Amino acid sequence: MALALPEAGRYFARSLKQSLRLMVGLPDYDAYLSHMSATHPGQPPMSYEAFFRERLEARYGGGKGRCC
């Protein structure tokens, strides 16, 4: 049980960090890297800068004006 408490704390901190990032709309690069290594092992992942730019374009329409 002594090892379970520190592990639970690390899991909670990781989950809280991810939740806060998602609430404010920041993409999760670590989750993307995990996904790429698990499901697309032969493909090189995007750099952090390319990933962040792609996520912003996906979220805001790549510069296209929108009303609301």
Buried (B, 14 or more C-beta within 10 A) or exposed (E): EEEEEEEEEEEEEEEEEBEEBEEEEEBBBEEBBEEBEEEEEEEEBBEEEEBBEBBBEEEEEEEEEEEE
